[in-house]
């Protein structure tokens, strides 16, 4: 569902891609990309689909994104990236 995909991105990506990252080693969001709100996430859906499907992100899979989570996020992004909860 949309809510599941958004929750995955917030849990697996926003630790680095936040105004104030909580992931060790990050003092600012990489490349200035912030993924904290549903609107920010949806605006980057194409980028998210590309880096999640290629396993480029999360970097070194530091947050432990599962194959199932990747599939759900990619499906969400390719099906219109809704922000409905």
Phi and psi restraints in degrees (range 20) as a CNS / XPLOR table:
assign (resid 1 and name C) (resid 2 and name N)
       (resid 2 and name CA) (resid 2 and name C) 1.0 -59.0 20.0 2
assign (resid 2 and name N) (resid 2 and name CA)
       (resid 2 and name C) (resid 3 and name N) 1.0 -45.2 20.0 2
assign (resid 2 and name C) (resid 3 and name N)
       (resid 3 and name CA) (resid 3 and name C) 1.0 -60.6 20.0 2
assign (resid 3 and name N) (resid 3 and name CA)
       (resid 3 and name C) (resid 4 and name N) 1.0 -40.1 20.0 2
assign (resid 3 and name C) (resid 4 and name N)
       (resid 4 and name CA) (resid 4 and name C) 1.0 -64.3 20.0 2
assign (resid 4 and name N) (resid 4 and name CA)
       (resid 4 and name C) (resid 5 and name N) 1.0 -45.1 20.0 2
assign (resid 4 and name C) (resid 5 and name N)
       (resid 5 and name CA) (resid 5 and name C) 1.0 -62.8 20.0 2
assign (resid 5 and name N) (resid 5 and name CA)
       (resid 5 and name C) (resid 6 and name N) 1.0 -45.1 20.0 2
assign (resid 5 and name C) (resid 6 and name N)
       (resid 6 and name CA) (resid 6 and name C) 1.0 -63.0 20.0 2
assign (resid 6 and name N) (resid 6 and name CA)
       (resid 6 and name C) (resid 7 and name N) 1.0 -41.2 20.0 2
assign (resid 6 and name C) (resid 7 and name N)
       (resid 7 and name CA) (resid 7 and name C) 1.0 -63.9 20.0 2
assign (resid 7 and name N) (resid 7 and name CA)
       (resid 7 and name C) (resid 8 and name N) 1.0 -38.3 20.0 2
assign (resid 7 and name C) (resid 8 and name N)
       (resid 8 and name CA) (resid 8 and name C) 1.0 -63.9 20.0 2
assign (resid 8 and name N) (resid 8 and name CA)
       (resid 8 and name C) (resid 9 and name N) 1.0 -46.9 20.0 2
assign (resid 8 and name C) (resid 9 and name N)
       (resid 9 and name CA) (resid 9 and name C) 1.0 -61.8 20.0 2
assign (resid 9 and name N) (resid 9 and name CA)
       (resid 9 and name C) (resid 10 and name N) 1.0 -42.5 20.0 2
assign (resid 9 and name C) (resid 10 and name N)
       (resid 10 and name CA) (resid 10 and name C) 1.0 -64.4 20.0 2
assign (resid 10 and name N) (resid 10 and name CA)
       (resid 10 and name C) (resid 11 and name N) 1.0 -37.6 20.0 2
assign (resid 10 and name C) (resid 11 and name N)
       (resid 11 and name CA) (resid 11 and name C) 1.0 -78.7 20.0 2
assign (resid 11 and name N) (resid 11 and name CA)
       (resid 11 and name C) (resid 12 and name N) 1.0 -39.3 20.0 2
assign (resid 11 and name C) (resid 12 and name N)
       (resid 12 and name CA) (resid 12 and name C) 1.0 -98.0 20.0 2
assign (resid 12 and name N) (resid 12 and name CA)
       (resid 12 and name C) (resid 13 and name N) 1.0 -20.1 20.0 2
assign (resid 12 and name C) (resid 13 and name N)
       (resid 13 and name CA) (resid 13 and name C) 1.0 -114.0 20.0 2
assign (resid 13 and name N) (resid 13 and name CA)
       (resid 13 and name C) (resid 14 and name N) 1.0 -36.2 20.0 2
assign (resid 13 and name C) (resid 14 and name N)
       (resid 14 and name CA) (resid 14 and name C) 1.0 -73.5 20.0 2
assign (resid 14 and name N) (resid 14 and name CA)
       (resid 14 and name C) (resid 15 and name N) 1.0 -8.3 20.0 2
assign (resid 14 and name C) (resid 15 and name N)
       (resid 15 and name CA) (resid 15 and name C) 1.0 -64.9 20.0 2
assign (resid 15 and name N) (resid 15 and name CA)
       (resid 15 and name C) (resid 16 and name N) 1.0 -30.4 20.0 2
assign (resid 15 and name C) (resid 16 and name N)
       (resid 16 and name CA) (resid 16 and name C) 1.0 -101.2 20.0 2
assign (resid 16 and name N) (resid 16 and name CA)
       (resid 16 and name C) (resid 17 and name N) 1.0 -43.7 20.0 2
assign (resid 16 and name C) (resid 17 and name N)
       (resid 17 and name CA) (resid 17 and name C) 1.0 -89.6 20.0 2
assign (resid 17 and name N) (resid 17 and name CA)
       (resid 17 and name C) (resid 18 and name N) 1.0 66.4 20.0 2
assign (resid 17 and name C) (resid 18 and name N)
       (resid 18 and name CA) (resid 18 and name C) 1.0 -136.9 20.0 2
assign (resid 18 and name N) (resid 18 and name CA)
       (resid 18 and name C) (resid 19 and name N) 1.0 159.8 20.0 2
assign (resid 18 and name C) (resid 19 and name N)
       (resid 19 and name CA) (resid 19 and name C) 1.0 -55.9 20.0 2
assign (resid 19 and name N) (resid 19 and name CA)
       (resid 19 and name C) (resid 20 and name N) 1.0 -39.1 20.0 2
assign (resid 19 and name C) (resid 20 and name N)
       (resid 20 and name CA) (resid 20 and name C) 1.0 -126.7 20.0 2
assign (resid 20 and name N) (resid 20 and name CA)
       (resid 20 and name C) (resid 21 and name N) 1.0 85.5 20.0 2
assign (resid 20 and name C) (resid 21 and name N)
       (resid 21 and name CA) (resid 21 and name C) 1.0 -56.1 20.0 2
assign (resid 21 and name N) (resid 21 and name CA)
       (resid 21 and name C) (resid 22 and name N) 1.0 143.5 20.0 2
assign (resid 21 and name C) (resid 22 and name N)
       (resid 22 and name CA) (resid 22 and name C) 1.0 -99.9 20.0 2
assign (resid 22 and name N) (resid 22 and name CA)
       (resid 22 and name C) (resid 23 and name N) 1.0 -11.9 20.0 2
assign (resid 22 and name C) (resid 23 and name N)
       (resid 23 and name CA) (resid 23 and name C) 1.0 -73.2 20.0 2
assign (resid 23 and name N) (resid 23 and name CA)
       (resid 23 and name C) (resid 24 and name N) 1.0 129.6 20.0 2
assign (resid 23 and name C) (resid 24 and name N)
       (resid 24 and name CA) (resid 24 and name C) 1.0 -53.6 20.0 2
assign (resid 24 and name N) (resid 24 and name CA)
       (resid 24 and name C) (resid 25 and name N) 1.0 139.7 20.0 2
assign (resid 24 and name C) (resid 25 and name N)
       (resid 25 and name CA) (resid 25 and name C) 1.0 93.0 20.0 2
assign (resid 25 and name N) (resid 25 and name CA)
       (resid 25 and name C) (resid 26 and name N) 1.0 -5.3 20.0 2
assign (resid 25 and name C) (resid 26 and name N)
       (resid 26 and name CA) (resid 26 and name C) 1.0 -119.9 20.0 2
assign (resid 26 and name N) (resid 26 and name CA)
       (resid 26 and name C) (resid 27 and name N) 1.0 121.4 20.0 2
assign (resid 26 and name C) (resid 27 and name N)
       (resid 27 and name CA) (resid 27 and name C) 1.0 -104.5 20.0 2
assign (resid 27 and name N) (resid 27 and name CA)
       (resid 27 and name C) (resid 28 and name N) 1.0 -12.7 20.0 2
assign (resid 27 and name C) (resid 28 and name N)
       (resid 28 and name CA) (resid 28 and name C) 1.0 -149.4 20.0 2
assign (resid 28 and name N) (resid 28 and name CA)
       (resid 28 and name C) (resid 29 and name N) 1.0 161.3 20.0 2
assign (resid 28 and name C) (resid 29 and name N)
       (resid 29 and name CA) (resid 29 and name C) 1.0 -67.5 20.0 2
assign (resid 29 and name N) (resid 29 and name CA)
       (resid 29 and name C) (resid 30 and name N) 1.0 130.6 20.0 2
assign (resid 29 and name C) (resid 30 and name N)
       (resid 30 and name CA) (resid 30 and name C) 1.0 -55.9 20.0 2
assign (resid 30 and name N) (resid 30 and name CA)
       (resid 30 and name C) (resid 31 and name N) 1.0 134.1 20.0 2
assign (resid 30 and name C) (resid 31 and name N)
       (resid 31 and name CA) (resid 31 and name C) 1.0 57.1 20.0 2
assign (resid 31 and name N) (resid 31 and name CA)
       (resid 31 and name C) (resid 32 and name N) 1.0 16.7 20.0 2
assign (resid 31 and name C) (resid 32 and name N)
       (resid 32 and name CA) (resid 32 and name C) 1.0 72.2 20.0 2
assign (resid 32 and name N) (resid 32 and name CA)
       (resid 32 and name C) (resid 33 and name N) 1.0 10.7 20.0 2
assign (resid 32 and name C) (resid 33 and name N)
       (resid 33 and name CA) (resid 33 and name C) 1.0 -85.8 20.0 2
assign (resid 33 and name N) (resid 33 and name CA)
       (resid 33 and name C) (resid 34 and name N) 1.0 118.9 20.0 2
assign (resid 33 and name C) (resid 34 and name N)
       (resid 34 and name CA) (resid 34 and name C) 1.0 -111.6 20.0 2
assign (resid 34 and name N) (resid 34 and name CA)
       (resid 34 and name C) (resid 35 and name N) 1.0 127.8 20.0 2
assign (resid 34 and name C) (resid 35 and name N)
       (resid 35 and name CA) (resid 35 and name C) 1.0 -127.1 20.0 2
assign (resid 35 and name N) (resid 35 and name CA)
       (resid 35 and name C) (resid 36 and name N) 1.0 60.9 20.0 2
assign (resid 35 and name C) (resid 36 and name N)
       (resid 36 and name CA) (resid 36 and name C) 1.0 -102.2 20.0 2
assign (resid 36 and name N) (resid 36 and name CA)
       (resid 36 and name C) (resid 37 and name N) 1.0 -34.3 20.0 2
assign (resid 36 and name C) (resid 37 and name N)
       (resid 37 and name CA) (resid 37 and name C) 1.0 -107.2 20.0 2
assign (resid 37 and name N) (resid 37 and name CA)
       (resid 37 and name C) (resid 38 and name N) 1.0 156.9 20.0 2
assign (resid 37 and name C) (resid 38 and name N)
       (resid 38 and name CA) (resid 38 and name C) 1.0 -55.0 20.0 2
assign (resid 38 and name N) (resid 38 and name CA)
       (resid 38 and name C) (resid 39 and name N) 1.0 -37.2 20.0 2
assign (resid 38 and name C) (resid 39 and name N)
       (resid 39 and name CA) (resid 39 and name C) 1.0 -67.5 20.0 2
assign (resid 39 and name N) (resid 39 and name CA)
       (resid 39 and name C) (resid 40 and name N) 1.0 -42.1 20.0 2
assign (resid 39 and name C) (resid 40 and name N)
       (resid 40 and name CA) (resid 40 and name C) 1.0 -63.8 20.0 2
assign (resid 40 and name N) (resid 40 and name CA)
       (resid 40 and name C) (resid 41 and name N) 1.0 -40.5 20.0 2
assign (resid 40 and name C) (resid 41 and name N)
       (resid 41 and name CA) (resid 41 and name C) 1.0 -66.0 20.0 2
assign (resid 41 and name N) (resid 41 and name CA)
       (resid 41 and name C) (resid 42 and name N) 1.0 -48.1 20.0 2
assign (resid 41 and name C) (resid 42 and name N)
       (resid 42 and name CA) (resid 42 and name C) 1.0 -62.6 20.0 2
assign (resid 42 and name N) (resid 42 and name CA)
       (resid 42 and name C) (resid 43 and name N) 1.0 -36.5 20.0 2
assign (resid 42 and name C) (resid 43 and name N)
       (resid 43 and name CA) (resid 43 and name C) 1.0 -64.1 20.0 2
assign (resid 43 and name N) (resid 43 and name CA)
       (resid 43 and name C) (resid 44 and name N) 1.0 -24.0 20.0 2
assign (resid 43 and name C) (resid 44 and name N)
       (resid 44 and name CA) (resid 44 and name C) 1.0 -107.1 20.0 2
assign (resid 44 and name N) (resid 44 and name CA)
       (resid 44 and name C) (resid 45 and name N) 1.0 17.4 20.0 2
assign (resid 44 and name C) (resid 45 and name N)
       (resid 45 and name CA) (resid 45 and name C) 1.0 -55.1 20.0 2
assign (resid 45 and name N) (resid 45 and name CA)
       (resid 45 and name C) (resid 46 and name N) 1.0 -42.5 20.0 2
assign (resid 45 and name C) (resid 46 and name N)
       (resid 46 and name CA) (resid 46 and name C) 1.0 -63.1 20.0 2
assign (resid 46 and name N) (resid 46 and name CA)
       (resid 46 and name C) (resid 47 and name N) 1.0 -44.2 20.0 2
assign (resid 46 and name C) (resid 47 and name N)
       (resid 47 and name CA) (resid 47 and name C) 1.0 -64.8 20.0 2
assign (resid 47 and name N) (resid 47 and name CA)
       (resid 47 and name C) (resid 48 and name N) 1.0 -43.0 20.0 2
assign (resid 47 and name C) (resid 48 and name N)
       (resid 48 and name CA) (resid 48 and name C) 1.0 -61.0 20.0 2
assign (resid 48 and name N) (resid 48 and name CA)
       (resid 48 and name C) (resid 49 and name N) 1.0 -46.4 20.0 2
assign (resid 48 and name C) (resid 49 and name N)
       (resid 49 and name CA) (resid 49 and name C) 1.0 -57.4 20.0 2
assign (resid 49 and name N) (resid 49 and name CA)
       (resid 49 and name C) (resid 50 and name N) 1.0 -44.7 20.0 2
assign (resid 49 and name C) (resid 50 and name N)
       (resid 50 and name CA) (resid 50 and name C) 1.0 -64.2 20.0 2
assign (resid 50 and name N) (resid 50 and name CA)
       (resid 50 and name C) (resid 51 and name N) 1.0 -49.8 20.0 2
assign (resid 50 and name C) (resid 51 and name N)
       (resid 51 and name CA) (resid 51 and name C) 1.0 -78.1 20.0 2
assign (resid 51 and name N) (resid 51 and name CA)
       (resid 51 and name C) (resid 52 and name N) 1.0 -28.1 20.0 2
assign (resid 51 and name C) (resid 52 and name N)
       (resid 52 and name CA) (resid 52 and name C) 1.0 -76.0 20.0 2
assign (resid 52 and name N) (resid 52 and name CA)
       (resid 52 and name C) (resid 53 and name N) 1.0 -41.9 20.0 2
assign (resid 52 and name C) (resid 53 and name N)
       (resid 53 and name CA) (resid 53 and name C) 1.0 -68.6 20.0 2
assign (resid 53 and name N) (resid 53 and name CA)
       (resid 53 and name C) (resid 54 and name N) 1.0 -32.6 20.0 2
assign (resid 53 and name C) (resid 54 and name N)
       (resid 54 and name CA) (resid 54 and name C) 1.0 -84.6 20.0 2
assign (resid 54 and name N) (resid 54 and name CA)
       (resid 54 and name C) (resid 55 and name N) 1.0 -3.9 20.0 2
assign (resid 54 and name C) (resid 55 and name N)
       (resid 55 and name CA) (resid 55 and name C) 1.0 64.4 20.0 2
assign (resid 55 and name N) (resid 55 and name CA)
       (resid 55 and name C) (resid 56 and name N) 1.0 21.4 20.0 2
assign (resid 55 and name C) (resid 56 and name N)
       (resid 56 and name CA) (resid 56 and name C) 1.0 -69.3 20.0 2
assign (resid 56 and name N) (resid 56 and name CA)
       (resid 56 and name C) (resid 57 and name N) 1.0 -34.0 20.0 2
assign (resid 56 and name C) (resid 57 and name N)
       (resid 57 and name CA) (resid 57 and name C) 1.0 -129.0 20.0 2
assign (resid 57 and name N) (resid 57 and name CA)
       (resid 57 and name C) (resid 58 and name N) 1.0 152.9 20.0 2
assign (resid 57 and name C) (resid 58 and name N)
       (resid 58 and name CA) (resid 58 and name C) 1.0 -58.1 20.0 2
assign (resid 58 and name N) (resid 58 and name CA)
       (resid 58 and name C) (resid 59 and name N) 1.0 141.5 20.0 2
assign (resid 58 and name C) (resid 59 and name N)
       (resid 59 and name CA) (resid 59 and name C) 1.0 -51.2 20.0 2
assign (resid 59 and name N) (resid 59 and name CA)
       (resid 59 and name C) (resid 60 and name N) 1.0 118.5 20.0 2
assign (resid 59 and name C) (resid 60 and name N)
       (resid 60 and name CA) (resid 60 and name C) 1.0 60.7 20.0 2
assign (resid 60 and name N) (resid 60 and name CA)
       (resid 60 and name C) (resid 61 and name N) 1.0 17.8 20.0 2
assign (resid 60 and name C) (resid 61 and name N)
       (resid 61 and name CA) (resid 61 and name C) 1.0 47.4 20.0 2
assign (resid 61 and name N) (resid 61 and name CA)
       (resid 61 and name C) (resid 62 and name N) 1.0 42.2 20.0 2
assign (resid 61 and name C) (resid 62 and name N)
       (resid 62 and name CA) (resid 62 and name C) 1.0 -57.6 20.0 2
assign (resid 62 and name N) (resid 62 and name CA)
       (resid 62 and name C) (resid 63 and name N) 1.0 -28.6 20.0 2
assign (resid 62 and name C) (resid 63 and name N)
       (resid 63 and name CA) (resid 63 and name C) 1.0 -96.4 20.0 2
assign (resid 63 and name N) (resid 63 and name CA)
       (resid 63 and name C) (resid 64 and name N) 1.0 1.0 20.0 2
assign (resid 63 and name C) (resid 64 and name N)
       (resid 64 and name CA) (resid 64 and name C) 1.0 73.8 20.0 2
assign (resid 64 and name N) (resid 64 and name CA)
       (resid 64 and name C) (resid 65 and name N) 1.0 36.6 20.0 2
assign (resid 64 and name C) (resid 65 and name N)
       (resid 65 and name CA) (resid 65 and name C) 1.0 -62.5 20.0 2
assign (resid 65 and name N) (resid 65 and name CA)
       (resid 65 and name C) (resid 66 and name N) 1.0 127.8 20.0 2
assign (resid 65 and name C) (resid 66 and name N)
       (resid 66 and name CA) (resid 66 and name C) 1.0 -83.3 20.0 2
assign (resid 66 and name N) (resid 66 and name CA)
       (resid 66 and name C) (resid 67 and name N) 1.0 164.6 20.0 2
assign (resid 66 and name C) (resid 67 and name N)
       (resid 67 and name CA) (resid 67 and name C) 1.0 -60.7 20.0 2
assign (resid 67 and name N) (resid 67 and name CA)
       (resid 67 and name C) (resid 68 and name N) 1.0 -38.4 20.0 2
assign (resid 67 and name C) (resid 68 and name N)
       (resid 68 and name CA) (resid 68 and name C) 1.0 -65.1 20.0 2
assign (resid 68 and name N) (resid 68 and name CA)
       (resid 68 and name C) (resid 69 and name N) 1.0 -41.6 20.0 2
assign (resid 68 and name C) (resid 69 and name N)
       (resid 69 and name CA) (resid 69 and name C) 1.0 -65.1 20.0 2
assign (resid 69 and name N) (resid 69 and name CA)
       (resid 69 and name C) (resid 70 and name N) 1.0 -41.3 20.0 2
assign (resid 69 and name C) (resid 70 and name N)
       (resid 70 and name CA) (resid 70 and name C) 1.0 -58.9 20.0 2
assign (resid 70 and name N) (resid 70 and name CA)
       (resid 70 and name C) (resid 71 and name N) 1.0 -47.4 20.0 2
assign (resid 70 and name C) (resid 71 and name N)
       (resid 71 and name CA) (resid 71 and name C) 1.0 -61.0 20.0 2
assign (resid 71 and name N) (resid 71 and name CA)
       (resid 71 and name C) (resid 72 and name N) 1.0 -42.0 20.0 2
assign (resid 71 and name C) (resid 72 and name N)
       (resid 72 and name CA) (resid 72 and name C) 1.0 -65.3 20.0 2
assign (resid 72 and name N) (resid 72 and name CA)
       (resid 72 and name C) (resid 73 and name N) 1.0 -44.2 20.0 2
assign (resid 72 and name C) (resid 73 and name N)
       (resid 73 and name CA) (resid 73 and name C) 1.0 -65.7 20.0 2
assign (resid 73 and name N) (resid 73 and name CA)
       (resid 73 and name C) (resid 74 and name N) 1.0 -42.3 20.0 2
assign (resid 73 and name C) (resid 74 and name N)
       (resid 74 and name CA) (resid 74 and name C) 1.0 -63.5 20.0 2
assign (resid 74 and name N) (resid 74 and name CA)
       (resid 74 and name C) (resid 75 and name N) 1.0 -44.3 20.0 2
assign (resid 74 and name C) (resid 75 and name N)
       (resid 75 and name CA) (resid 75 and name C) 1.0 -60.2 20.0 2
assign (resid 75 and name N) (resid 75 and name CA)
       (resid 75 and name C) (resid 76 and name N) 1.0 -44.7 20.0 2
assign (resid 75 and name C) (resid 76 and name N)
       (resid 76 and name CA) (resid 76 and name C) 1.0 -58.2 20.0 2
assign (resid 76 and name N) (resid 76 and name CA)
       (resid 76 and name C) (resid 77 and name N) 1.0 -47.1 20.0 2
assign (resid 76 and name C) (resid 77 and name N)
       (resid 77 and name CA) (resid 77 and name C) 1.0 -65.2 20.0 2
assign (resid 77 and name N) (resid 77 and name CA)
       (resid 77 and name C) (resid 78 and name N) 1.0 -40.7 20.0 2
assign (resid 77 and name C) (resid 78 and name N)
       (resid 78 and name CA) (resid 78 and name C) 1.0 -77.7 20.0 2
assign (resid 78 and name N) (resid 78 and name CA)
       (resid 78 and name C) (resid 79 and name N) 1.0 -15.9 20.0 2
assign (resid 78 and name C) (resid 79 and name N)
       (resid 79 and name CA) (resid 79 and name C) 1.0 -99.3 20.0 2
assign (resid 79 and name N) (resid 79 and name CA)
       (resid 79 and name C) (resid 80 and name N) 1.0 15.2 20.0 2
assign (resid 79 and name C) (resid 80 and name N)
       (resid 80 and name CA) (resid 80 and name C) 1.0 117.0 20.0 2
assign (resid 80 and name N) (resid 80 and name CA)
       (resid 80 and name C) (resid 81 and name N) 1.0 -8.6 20.0 2
assign (resid 80 and name C) (resid 81 and name N)
       (resid 81 and name CA) (resid 81 and name C) 1.0 51.0 20.0 2
assign (resid 81 and name N) (resid 81 and name CA)
       (resid 81 and name C) (resid 82 and name N) 1.0 55.1 20.0 2
assign (resid 81 and name C) (resid 82 and name N)
       (resid 82 and name CA) (resid 82 and name C) 1.0 -70.8 20.0 2
assign (resid 82 and name N) (resid 82 and name CA)
       (resid 82 and name C) (resid 83 and name N) 1.0 153.8 20.0 2
assign (resid 82 and name C) (resid 83 and name N)
       (resid 83 and name CA) (resid 83 and name C) 1.0 -107.5 20.0 2
assign (resid 83 and name N) (resid 83 and name CA)
       (resid 83 and name C) (resid 84 and name N) 1.0 15.1 20.0 2
assign (resid 83 and name C) (resid 84 and name N)
       (resid 84 and name CA) (resid 84 and name C) 1.0 -65.2 20.0 2
assign (resid 84 and name N) (resid 84 and name CA)
       (resid 84 and name C) (resid 85 and name N) 1.0 143.4 20.0 2
